Amino acid sequence: MSIPRGAQAPSRAGTVGRTAGRLLLTLGSRAAETVRRTPSASALHAPATVADLTPAWLTDALCAGVPGAHVTAVSAGGASSQTTSRAALQLTYDDAGRAAGLPEAVFAKLTTTVRQRMLLGLIRCLEGEPRFYSDLRPLLDLECPEGYFGAVDARSWRSVVLIEDIARTRGAEFLHATNAVDRAGIESLLTVMAGYHGSLWRSPAIEGPAAGWLKSPLDHFHNTSAFLNMRKRVAVGVERSQAGIPASVRNDPDGLWDAFVRSMRGASEGPMTLLHGDPHVGNTYRTGQGAMALADWQVCMRGSWAFDYAYAVGTALSVEDRRAWEGELLPFYLERLADAGGEPPELADAQRAYAQCLMYPFHTWTTVIGRSAVQPLMQPEDVCQIIIERLAHAIEDLGATRV
């Protein structure tokens, strides 16, 4: 549920009360799951752990549309745990399932720990990826994993999404800030981005009554800032990253914060389109054919195109490459946005929006490295440092605090 436009931001006292109440409920649910180790066989209930993704549960989730089809075996590998718990599943079906071509290489993402559930629940990101794959992915013709199933349990804040394992089906290589992104790569990514921005530009799927679950950037800012005391976490993150941040940015905390708040308002106004919401380089992949695109749609929102554009360009490119290419990349993106059905702004207005929207990723990544005890470890420190340095120099270069 998002905050309606114009509504008051959550108060700190209200957030503390809500957090305490939800923590008790989530702890109780997790304790009950630990005691009751018989997993549900119904996909109406999100599983508590990766081990609960049994053949019976997967049959309910994946075979409902194929009479007589069953998952007969499942093996899980490559398990990891950060913001969510993840595993690659290899599924075996009976004859009916195989004949129907049901997916055998599946990637599962779950909220299994209390920290994961509290973070994603309190900042209202639990339903983002399940709803993206059920409501929006079918409307898009672009490079993106296919979605198979999603569910959220409102009481326990368990959640699950089952998607295509593109590492196995498309030879995808997942990228990080330590991977170099060349000119062809960033242009490929911006083409995909312009595609979904243009396809859903002012679409009823984004602005209509059924899209009330989609937050705006301002909603997301209110949710995240109130829960994490974001301004304090940013200050800690800037201190921990100061070696890579220019003095003009590092020494202006009030200017940074004021520009951040302005940018959240600006990114939530004007023509609405689908936003990935978290398009940093670590959420990108390169297919075996060389196309670069986005995974991890957990934070999807609706708002200004510039929110995604600034986040992607500011995090994917080295400082030197961004400086060399950004004058040509923005017109490149705007042309493809028009081709895909969007209504590009004038170049000068687009440049201002791009500069303004650099504030969100900078504040997000300084919050990540300046994390508090209630936050799960989201990203390695060396990755955070690289991205913060890139964004800080972009803010200085483009005068983003003055936009």
C-alpha positions as CSV (number, residue, x, y, z in Angstrom):
1,M,0.0,0.0,0.0
2,S,1.5,3.4,-1.0
3,I,0.9,6.8,0.6
4,P,-1.6,8.8,-1.5
5,R,-0.2,11.8,-3.2
6,G,-0.3,14.8,-0.9
7,A,-0.5,12.7,2.3
8,Q,1.6,13.3,5.3
9,A,4.8,11.3,5.6
10,P,4.8,8.8,8.4
11,S,5.8,10.3,11.7
12,R,8.9,9.0,13.5
13,A,6.8,8.0,16.5
14,G,4.2,6.3,14.4
15,T,6.9,4.4,12.5
16,V,8.5,3.2,15.8
17,G,5.1,2.0,17.0
18,R,4.4,0.2,13.7
19,T,7.8,-1.3,13.7
20,A,7.5,-2.6,17.2
21,G,4.1,-4.1,16.5
22,R,5.2,-5.8,13.3
23,L,8.4,-7.1,14.9
24,L,6.4,-8.9,17.5
25,L,4.1,-10.4,14.8
26,T,7.0,-11.4,12.5
27,L,9.0,-12.9,15.4
28,G,6.0,-14.9,16.5
29,S,5.3,-16.1,13.0
30,R,9.0,-17.1,12.5
31,A,9.0,-18.9,15.8
32,A,5.9,-20.8,14.9
33,E,7.4,-21.8,11.5
34,T,10.5,-23.2,13.3
35,V,8.4,-25.3,15.7
36,R,5.9,-26.4,13.0
37,R,8.3,-28.0,10.4
38,T,5.6,-29.6,8.2
39,P,5.6,-27.3,5.2
40,S,2.4,-26.3,3.5
41,A,1.7,-28.1,0.2
42,S,-0.5,-25.2,-1.0
43,A,0.8,-22.3,-3.1
44,L,-1.8,-20.2,-1.3
45,H,0.9,-20.0,1.5
46,A,4.3,-18.6,0.8
47,P,7.0,-21.0,2.0
48,A,9.1,-20.2,5.1
49,T,12.4,-21.5,3.8
50,V,14.0,-22.8,0.6
51,A,13.6,-26.3,1.9
52,D,9.8,-25.8,1.9
53,L,9.8,-25.6,-1.9
54,T,8.8,-29.2,-2.1
55,P,7.5,-31.1,-5.2
56,A,4.0,-30.8,-3.8
57,W,4.2,-27.1,-3.2
58,L,5.8,-26.5,-6.6
59,T,3.1,-28.6,-8.3
60,D,0.5,-26.3,-6.8
61,A,2.4,-23.2,-7.9
62,L,3.4,-24.2,-11.4
63,C,1.1,-26.9,-12.7
64,A,-2.4,-25.5,-12.0
65,G,-3.1,-24.8,-15.6
66,V,-2.0,-28.3,-16.9
67,P,-4.3,-31.1,-15.9
68,G,-2.5,-34.1,-14.6
69,A,0.9,-32.4,-14.4
70,H,3.1,-32.8,-11.3
71,V,6.6,-31.8,-10.2
72,T,8.2,-35.1,-9.3
73,A,11.6,-33.9,-8.0
74,V,13.4,-30.7,-7.1
75,S,17.0,-29.9,-6.4
76,A,18.2,-26.6,-5.1
77,G,21.7,-25.0,-5.5
78,G,23.5,-21.7,-5.4
79,A,21.8,-20.6,-2.3
80,S,22.5,-17.0,-1.1
81,S,21.0,-14.6,1.3
82,Q,21.0,-10.8,1.2
83,T,17.9,-8.7,0.9
84,T,16.2,-11.9,0.0
85,S,17.1,-15.6,0.2
86,R,17.7,-17.1,-3.2
87,A,18.2,-20.5,-4.8
88,A,18.4,-22.0,-8.3
89,L,16.0,-24.9,-8.7
90,Q,16.1,-27.8,-11.1
91,L,12.7,-29.3,-11.5
92,T,11.6,-32.7,-12.9
93,Y,8.0,-33.2,-14.1
94,D,5.9,-36.2,-15.0
95,D,4.9,-36.8,-18.6
96,A,2.1,-34.3,-18.6
97,G,4.4,-31.5,-17.2
98,R,7.2,-32.3,-19.7
99,A,4.7,-32.3,-22.7
100,A,3.4,-28.9,-21.6
101,G,6.9,-27.5,-21.5
102,L,6.7,-26.4,-17.9
103,P,9.8,-24.6,-16.7
104,E,12.6,-26.8,-15.5
105,A,15.2,-24.1,-14.6
106,V,13.6,-21.8,-12.0
107,F,15.1,-19.2,-9.8
108,A,13.4,-18.7,-6.4
109,K,13.5,-15.6,-4.1
110,L,12.0,-15.7,-0.6
111,T,11.9,-13.7,2.6
112,T,13.0,-16.3,5.1
113,T,14.6,-14.2,7.9
114,V,13.1,-11.7,10.2
115,R,15.4,-9.0,9.0
116,Q,14.4,-9.5,5.4
117,R,10.7,-9.5,6.2
118,M,11.0,-6.4,8.4
119,L,13.0,-4.4,5.9
120,L,10.9,-5.3,2.8
121,G,7.6,-5.2,4.7
122,L,8.2,-1.8,6.4
123,I,9.4,-0.1,3.2
124,R,6.5,-1.7,1.3
125,C,8.5,-3.7,-1.2
126,L,7.2,-7.2,-0.5
127,E,4.6,-7.3,-3.2
128,G,6.6,-5.4,-5.8
129,E,8.2,-8.3,-7.7
130,P,5.2,-10.7,-7.5
131,R,2.9,-8.0,-8.8
132,F,5.4,-6.9,-11.5
133,Y,5.5,-10.5,-12.9
134,S,1.8,-11.1,-12.7
135,D,0.4,-7.6,-13.7
136,L,3.1,-5.9,-15.8
137,R,5.6,-8.3,-17.3
138,P,2.9,-9.8,-19.7
139,L,2.5,-6.3,-21.2
140,L,6.1,-5.9,-22.1
141,D,8.1,-7.2,-25.1
142,L,11.6,-6.8,-23.8
143,E,14.7,-8.6,-22.5
144,C,13.6,-9.6,-19.0
145,P,13.2,-12.9,-17.1
146,E,9.8,-14.6,-17.4
147,G,7.8,-14.8,-14.2
148,Y,6.0,-18.0,-13.1
149,F,4.5,-17.5,-9.7
150,G,4.4,-15.1,-6.7
151,A,2.8,-14.9,-3.3
152,V,2.9,-12.8,-0.2
153,D,1.6,-13.7,3.3
154,A,0.3,-10.5,4.9
155,R,0.5,-11.8,8.5
156,S,4.0,-13.3,8.6
157,W,5.5,-11.2,5.7
158,R,6.7,-14.4,4.0
159,S,7.0,-13.9,0.3
160,V,8.1,-15.9,-2.7
161,V,8.6,-15.3,-6.4
162,L,9.5,-18.0,-9.0
163,I,11.1,-16.7,-12.2
164,E,13.1,-17.9,-15.1
165,D,16.7,-18.9,-14.3
166,I,18.2,-16.8,-17.1
167,A,21.8,-17.9,-16.1
168,R,20.8,-21.3,-17.4
169,T,18.2,-20.5,-20.1
170,R,19.9,-17.4,-21.7
171,G,23.5,-17.8,-20.6
172,A,23.1,-14.6,-18.6
173,E,26.1,-13.2,-16.7
174,F,25.2,-11.0,-13.7
175,L,27.2,-7.8,-13.4
176,H,28.7,-5.9,-10.5
177,A,30.3,-2.5,-10.1
178,T,33.6,-4.2,-10.5
179,N,32.7,-5.2,-14.1
180,A,33.4,-2.6,-16.8
181,V,30.4,-1.5,-18.8
182,D,31.3,-0.4,-22.3
183,R,29.5,2.0,-24.6
184,A,27.6,-0.8,-26.4
185,G,26.6,-2.2,-23.0
186,I,25.1,1.0,-21.6
187,E,23.4,1.7,-24.9
188,S,21.8,-1.8,-24.8
189,L,20.6,-1.2,-21.2
190,L,19.2,2.2,-22.1
191,T,17.4,0.7,-25.1
192,V,15.6,-1.8,-22.8
193,M,14.8,1.0,-20.3
194,A,13.4,3.3,-23.0
195,G,11.3,0.3,-24.1
196,Y,9.5,-0.3,-20.9
197,H,9.2,3.5,-20.2
198,G,7.7,4.1,-23.6
199,S,5.5,1.1,-23.7
200,L,3.8,2.0,-20.4
201,W,3.9,5.8,-20.8
202,R,0.8,7.2,-19.1
203,S,-0.7,3.7,-19.4
204,P,-3.8,2.7,-17.4
205,A,-1.7,-0.2,-16.1
206,I,0.4,2.5,-14.3
207,E,-2.1,5.2,-13.6
208,G,-5.4,3.3,-13.4
209,P,-7.3,2.1,-10.4
210,A,-5.6,-1.4,-10.5
211,A,-2.2,0.2,-10.2
212,G,-2.7,1.5,-6.6
213,W,0.0,-0.9,-5.4
214,L,2.7,1.0,-7.3
215,K,4.5,3.6,-5.2
216,S,5.9,6.8,-6.4
217,P,9.5,7.8,-5.6
218,L,8.1,10.2,-3.0
219,D,6.1,7.4,-1.3
220,H,9.2,5.2,-1.3
221,F,11.3,8.0,0.2
222,H,8.7,8.5,3.0
223,N,8.6,4.8,3.7
224,T,12.3,4.2,3.7
225,S,13.3,7.4,5.4
226,A,10.9,7.0,8.3
227,F,11.8,3.3,8.9
228,L,15.6,3.6,8.7
229,N,16.1,7.2,9.9
230,M,17.7,7.7,6.5
231,R,19.3,11.1,7.2
232,K,21.3,9.7,10.0
233,R,22.3,6.6,8.0
234,V,23.4,8.8,5.1
235,A,25.7,10.8,7.4
236,V,27.3,7.6,8.6
237,G,27.7,6.4,5.1
238,V,29.3,9.6,3.9
239,E,31.8,9.4,6.8
240,R,32.6,5.8,5.9
241,S,33.0,6.7,2.2
242,Q,34.6,10.1,2.5
243,A,37.8,9.2,0.7
244,G,35.9,8.8,-2.6
245,I,33.6,11.8,-2.2
246,P,34.6,15.3,-3.4
247,A,34.8,17.8,-0.6
248,S,32.2,20.0,-2.2
249,V,29.7,17.1,-1.8
250,R,31.0,15.7,1.4
251,N,30.9,19.0,3.3
252,D,27.4,20.1,2.3
253,P,25.0,17.7,4.2
254,D,22.1,20.1,4.4
255,G,22.4,21.0,0.7
256,L,22.5,17.3,-0.2
257,W,19.5,16.4,1.9
258,D,17.4,19.4,0.6
259,A,18.3,18.5,-3.0
260,F,17.3,14.8,-2.3
261,V,13.9,15.8,-1.0
262,R,13.3,18.1,-4.0
263,S,14.3,15.3,-6.4
264,M,11.8,12.9,-4.8
265,R,9.0,15.3,-5.5
266,G,10.2,16.0,-9.0
267,A,10.5,12.3,-9.8
268,S,6.9,11.8,-8.7
269,E,5.4,14.5,-10.9
270,G,4.7,14.8,-14.6
271,P,4.0,11.9,-17.0
272,M,4.0,8.6,-15.2
273,T,5.6,5.4,-16.4
274,L,6.9,2.2,-15.0
275,L,10.1,2.5,-13.0
276,H,12.4,-0.4,-12.2
277,G,13.2,1.5,-9.1
278,D,16.6,-0.1,-8.3
279,P,18.5,-0.2,-11.7
280,H,22.0,-0.1,-10.3
281,V,24.7,-2.0,-12.1
282,G,24.4,-5.0,-9.7
283,N,20.9,-5.6,-10.9
284,T,21.9,-5.9,-14.5
285,Y,22.9,-8.9,-16.6
286,R,24.4,-9.6,-20.0
287,T,22.9,-12.4,-22.1
288,G,24.9,-14.9,-24.0
289,Q,24.2,-12.7,-27.1
290,G,25.6,-9.6,-25.5
291,A,22.3,-7.8,-24.7
292,M,22.4,-5.9,-21.3
293,A,19.2,-5.7,-19.3
294,L,17.6,-5.6,-15.8
295,A,16.7,-8.2,-13.2
296,D,15.3,-7.9,-9.7
297,W,12.1,-5.8,-10.0
298,Q,11.4,-5.8,-6.3
299,V,11.3,-2.0,-6.0
300,C,9.3,-1.2,-9.1
301,M,7.3,2.0,-8.9
302,R,5.6,4.6,-11.1
303,G,7.2,8.0,-11.8
304,S,9.5,10.0,-14.0
305,W,11.7,8.3,-16.5
306,A,14.7,10.3,-15.2
307,F,14.6,8.3,-11.9
308,D,15.7,5.1,-13.6
309,Y,17.9,6.8,-16.2
310,A,20.1,8.6,-13.6
311,Y,20.4,5.6,-11.4
312,A,21.5,3.3,-14.2
313,V,24.0,5.7,-15.9
314,G,25.3,7.0,-12.5
315,T,26.1,3.6,-11.2
316,A,27.1,1.6,-14.3
317,L,29.8,3.8,-15.7
318,S,33.2,4.8,-14.4
319,V,33.6,8.5,-13.7
320,E,35.8,8.8,-16.8
321,D,33.3,7.0,-19.2
322,R,30.3,8.9,-17.9
323,R,32.0,12.2,-18.4
324,A,33.0,11.2,-22.0
325,W,29.7,9.7,-23.0
326,E,26.8,11.4,-21.1
327,G,26.4,14.2,-23.6
328,E,25.5,11.6,-26.2
329,L,23.8,9.0,-24.1
330,L,20.8,11.2,-23.0
331,P,19.8,12.1,-26.6
332,F,20.3,8.4,-27.5
333,Y,17.9,7.4,-24.7
334,L,15.3,10.1,-25.6
335,E,15.2,9.0,-29.2
336,R,14.5,5.5,-28.2
337,L,11.9,6.6,-25.7
338,A,10.0,8.3,-28.5
339,D,10.3,5.2,-30.7
340,A,8.8,3.1,-27.9
341,G,5.7,5.4,-27.5
342,G,6.9,7.9,-24.8
343,E,6.9,11.7,-25.0
344,P,10.4,12.9,-24.4
345,P,11.0,16.3,-22.8
346,E,13.2,19.0,-24.4
347,L,16.9,18.2,-24.0
348,A,17.5,21.0,-21.5
349,D,14.6,19.8,-19.3
350,A,15.9,16.2,-19.6
351,Q,19.4,17.3,-18.5
352,R,18.0,19.0,-15.4
353,A,15.9,16.0,-14.5
354,Y,18.9,13.6,-15.0
355,A,21.0,15.7,-12.7
356,Q,18.3,16.0,-10.1
357,C,17.6,12.3,-10.0
358,L,21.2,11.5,-9.1
359,M,20.4,12.3,-5.5
360,Y,18.3,9.2,-4.8
361,P,21.0,6.6,-5.7
362,F,23.6,8.5,-3.8
363,H,21.5,8.7,-0.6
364,T,20.4,5.0,-1.0
365,W,24.0,3.7,-1.3
366,T,25.3,5.8,1.6
367,T,22.4,4.4,3.6
368,V,23.4,0.9,2.6
369,I,27.0,1.3,3.7
370,G,25.9,3.3,6.7
371,R,23.5,0.6,7.7
372,S,22.0,0.2,11.1
373,A,21.5,-3.0,13.2
374,V,18.0,-3.6,11.7
375,Q,19.2,-3.7,8.1
376,P,20.4,-6.9,6.5
377,L,23.8,-6.8,4.7
378,M,22.6,-5.8,1.3
379,Q,25.9,-5.2,-0.6
380,P,29.6,-5.7,-0.1
381,E,31.5,-2.7,1.2
382,D,33.8,-2.5,-1.8
383,V,30.9,-2.4,-4.2
384,C,29.3,0.4,-2.2
385,Q,32.4,2.5,-2.2
386,I,32.8,2.2,-6.0
387,I,29.2,3.3,-6.6
388,I,29.2,6.1,-4.1
389,E,32.3,7.5,-5.6
390,R,30.8,7.4,-9.1
391,L,27.6,9.1,-8.0
392,A,29.4,11.7,-5.9
393,H,31.5,12.9,-8.8
394,A,28.4,13.0,-11.0
395,I,26.6,15.2,-8.5
396,E,29.6,17.5,-8.4
397,D,30.1,17.5,-12.2
398,L,26.4,18.3,-12.9
399,G,25.8,20.7,-10.0
400,A,23.0,18.4,-8.9
401,T,22.6,20.1,-5.4
402,R,21.6,23.3,-7.2
403,V,18.9,21.9,-9.5
